[in-house]
Amino acid sequence: MYFQRYYLECLSHASYMVADEETKIAAVIDPQRDIEIYLQDAEEHGFTIKHVILTHFHADFVAGHIELRDRVGAQIYIGKKGDAEFQHVKLGDDDRVELGSVYLTTLETPGHTPEGITMLVWDPQYSTDEPYAALTGDTLFIGDVGRPDLLASIGVTADELGNMLYDSLHEKLLKLPDATRIYPAHGAGSLCGKALSSEPYSTLGEQRKYNYALQPMTREQFLKIVTAAQPDAPDYFVHDAIMNRKNRVSLDEAMKHSMIPLDLGKVSNLQAGGAQVVDTREAVEFAGAHLKGSINIGIDGKYATWAGTMLDKTAPIVVIADEERLEESIMRLGRIGFDQVAGYLKHGMDALARRADLVAHTSRITAPAVPELDGNVVVLDIRSPKEHEEGHIEGSINIPLNHLEERVKEIPDADHLVVHCAGGYRSSIGASLLQKLGRKNVLDMVGGFKAWEASNLPVATTA
């Protein structure tokens, strides 16, 4: 048997290829939208990808099932309780996907979504009685379980899904042998849960011992604990969950319409008409000079998640990027279904060389310099409430980045508006948004709260 895990750090997303090394038939489970990695592996090993399986309709990214269907003719499979515009095969309990002597069987495991399934991987060279692994999708994570409260599950309440999740865990997954390897669709950093581990896999026995959601408790206790303290889900989650059901255009087609060079005049006209300009360069480069009204979401970070959080999925997007990162910047927007990229600024920032009237700058400040500022100083902490409670700068205002635009009027005018996050990535987004919204005297604190602590400056906590 060939078994391969692929991990996409930007989206904390894991996908898998399982193949029979004799028949050379392969299946890909929960693929990312840019599918070259699977095609390259298949070619290298002589595999034919005949099957592509969605454990559920993902909300945090657009899956690559359409792309694999179009490129290699793979058959698409979804859970029995799901429905979709594209041709598909429904999988219910005990249904099989044959690869050869290696095969997959299905467990219906709703809870994160109604149509959720788990795929059991069987390899007779390992055992004829026990599965080699369980590909649990977003039902069971390492250290956590899939949250049942996402609005992506349209028409089903969190309580209904929570009850389904409890049953899926106790009536299906927890009955598997303790030696079963658990391979989920997400790791630490995903918003599909609250306590996901960075470990690539575990065993059911280990999870039975250490996963908080699998400890002995009543159904009512379970429902309470799995819905408590979940992170805010970005608005684009609903968009992506719906998009994953549609017979949409492929990423290749979307890219053809997005990789269009635009001169500065065209970009200015689009911007005046409501287009969003996202600059994916590093924060220090953006601070030095950027197009007025642009938002800085750095390519080297949780780019897709924050782009999906901060950008309007209905408005055109113009990209400004370093030339060597341009295609990547647009493709990674495509990973989350933001196909409305109108193009990119031709020649990047060089296009602004003679247009100083269109150039803005962001002032940056080190943590030790903040207490030395004169006049009225407002410190804006754009981390999550939990991060703020665990330690913050005395007197700072906490408005999470994902709520900054809607709550900007809560921020008082100041001689110095110092913006910080944990390490500096989010604060550059926040500072650029504040400047776009017309706020003056904005300062981006370099290195964030970690730099403040490292400088041995005073830290307050919420009792």
RODREN-900006 format. One record per residue (C-alpha): x, y, z; residue in one letter. Coordinates in steps of 0.1 Angstrom, whole numbers, plus 5000, padded with zeros to 4 digits. Example, Ala and Ser with C-alpha at 12.3 -4.5 7.8 and 13.67 -1.06 7.14 Angstrom:
512349555078a 513749895071s 
! end
This chain:
500050005000m 501150364993y 499950615019f 500850975017q 499851285038r 500151635023y 499951935046y 499252295036l 500452515064e 498652825052c 495252655058l 496352395084s 494852145059h 495851785055a 494951575024s 495851215015y 496650974987m 496050604991v 497050364964a 497349994957d 500949934945e 499949634925e 497049774905t 498450124906k 494950264913i 494850564937a 492350764956a 492851124969v 490951235000i 490051595007d 492451744981p 493552114980q 492352304949r 495852334933d 496351964925i 499851954909e 501251784940i 498951484936y 499551464898l 503351474904q 503251194929d 500950984908a 503251024878e 506350944898e 504850614911h 502950524880g 499550564897f 496250644881t 493950864903i 490550714897k 488850834929h 488551164948v 486651164981i 485351455001l 484851365038t 482451665039h 481852005022f 484752195036h 484052555047a 487652685051d 488952605016f 487752504981v 488652144975a 490252004944g 487651744934h 486551944903i 490151984892e 490951614896l 487751524877r 488651754849d 492351674846r 492351294851v 488751184850g 488551094887a 485150984901q 483951214929i 482451064961y 480651244989i 478751145020g 475250985016k 473551285032k 475151535009g 474051664976d 475851854949a 475551994914e 478251774899f 477951404891q 478951204922h 478650874940v 477250874975k 478950675002l 477050535032g 478050305061d 480150005049d 480350125013d 483650044997r 486050214973v 488149944956e 491750014948l 492849644946g 493749434976s 493949774993v 490549934997y 488550195017l 485350155036t 482950425048t 481550525082l 478950795082e 480151045109t 477951355108p 478451625134g 480751885120h 478451875090t 475451655082p 477151475054e 480451405071g 482051065066i 485150885078t 487150665054m 488750355068l 491950235050v 492349865047w 495649695038d 495749315040p 499449315045q 498849505078y 495749325089s 492549165076t 490649235108d 491649585117e 491849905095p 495250055090y 493950405095a 490850625098a 490750945077l 488351135099t 487951455080g 486651725105d 484851475128t 487851385150l 491051585152f 494151525172i 493351675205g 489851805195d 486651735175v 485051925147g 483052215159r 479252175154p 478352545153d 479552665119l 476952845099l 478252655069a 475852375078s 472952575066i 469552465079g 470852255107v 471252395142t 474352365164a 472452145189d 471351905161e 474851875148l 476251845183g 474051545190n 475051395157m 478751445166l 478251275200y 476650975183d 479350955156s 482050955182l 480450705206h 478650475182e 481250475154k 484750605159l 485250495196l 484350145186k 487350115164l 490449935177p 492850145198d 495650085174a 493750255145t 495750555133r 493750875132i 494551115103y 492251425103p 491851695077a 493251975098h 495952055124g 496852345147a 495752685135g 492552565118s 489352745128l 487352425125c 488052355161g 489652515192k 492352285205a 493852105175l 497351955179s 500252005155s 500851635155e 500251475121p 498451175134y 497750975165s 496050655175t 492550615187l 493850475220g 495950785226e 492951005217q 490750815240r 493150895268k 494051255261y 491451425238n 489251635261y 486051575240a 486451195243l 486551185280q 483551025299p 480751275301m 477051305295t 475551415262r 474651745277e 478151805291q 479551715257f 477351965239l 478352245263k 482052185261i 482352145223v 480552475216t 482352675243a 485052925234a 485152845197q 487053105176p 485053335153d 484453175119a 485153405089p 482253505067d 483853325037y 483252985053f 479652985042v 480753095007h 483252805004d 480952545018a 478352634991i 481152654964m 482252304972n 478752184963r 478752354929k 479952254895n 482252554894r 485052664872v 488452504878s 491352684894l 493152684860d 490252864844e 489953114872a 493653184870m 493453264833k 490953544841h 493053674870s 496653684858m 496054014839i 498554304842p 496854634849l 498354974844d 498155224873l 495355414857g 493255104854k 493955014890v 492955354902s 489755334883n 488954994897l 489755114932q 487455424928a 484755174917g 485054974949g 487754724941a 489954604969q 493754624966v 495654364985v 499454404988d 501154074997t 504654205003r 506454185037e 505254435063a 508554635063v 508354675025e 504654775027f 505455025055a 508155185034g 505755265005a 502455134993h 499455234972l 497055454992k 494055255003g 495654914999s 495554645026i 498754455036n 498154075039i 501653925037g 502053615016i 504353455043d 501753395069g 498153275073k 497553455041y 494553275028a 492753275061t 493253645067w 492453735031a 489253545035g 488553725067t 489454075057m 488354095020l 484854115006d 484053804986k 481754004963t 484054284953a 486854274927p 490454234939i 493654384926v 496954224937v 500254404944i 503054164949a 506754094944d 507053964909e 508253624920e 505353584943r 502653724921l 501153394907e 501253244941e 499453534957s 496553494932i 496553114933m 496253114971r 493253344969l 491853074946g 492352814972r 489652984993i 487353054963g 488253414958f 488153394920d 487153764915q 490753884911v 490654144883a 494354144878g 497554274893y 499454614892l 501854594863k 505454664874h 504354654910g 505454944931m 507755074903d 504555184887a 504255454914l 507755584910a 506455924896r 503155934915r 504156034950a 500556164954d 499355794953l 501955664978v 501455625015a 503755505043h 503155325076t 505155435106s 506655155127r 507755165163i 509754925186t 508154815219a 510655005241p 509855325223a 506155315230v 506355425267p 508555715255e 505855865233l 504656205242d 501056325240g 497856125239n 498755755232v 496255485224v 497455125223v 495154905202l 495554525208d 494054345178i 494653995192r 491753765202s 490053825236p 491653515250k 495153635240e 494453975256h 493253815288e 496353605292e 498553915291g 498354265277h 499654625278i 498054815307e 495255045294g 495254895259s 492054865239i 491254515227n 489454495193i 490154165175p 491354215139l 488354045124n 486054305141h 488254605135l 486454765106e 482954735122e 484254865156r 486655135144v 484455415158k 485255275193e 488855385189i 489455745202p 491455995183d 495056015195a 498456175189d 499755825185h 497655515177l 499955215184v 498654885169v 499954555179h 499254175177c 501253885190a 504253885166g 503654155140g 501753985111y 498254085121r 499254435132s 500454515097s 497054415083i 495254615110g 497454925106a 496854925068s 493154885073l 493055185098l 494955395073q 492555295045k 489655395068l 491255745073g 492755715107r 495755935114k 498955885134n 498955505131v 502055325144l 502654955138d 504554805168m 507354585154v 507354225169g 504054265186g 503354165222f 506253905221k 508654195216a 507054385245w 507454095268e 511054025256a 511854395264s 510754325300n 508054585299l 505154565323p 502454305315v 498854315328a 496454025330t 492653995333t 491753855366a 
! end
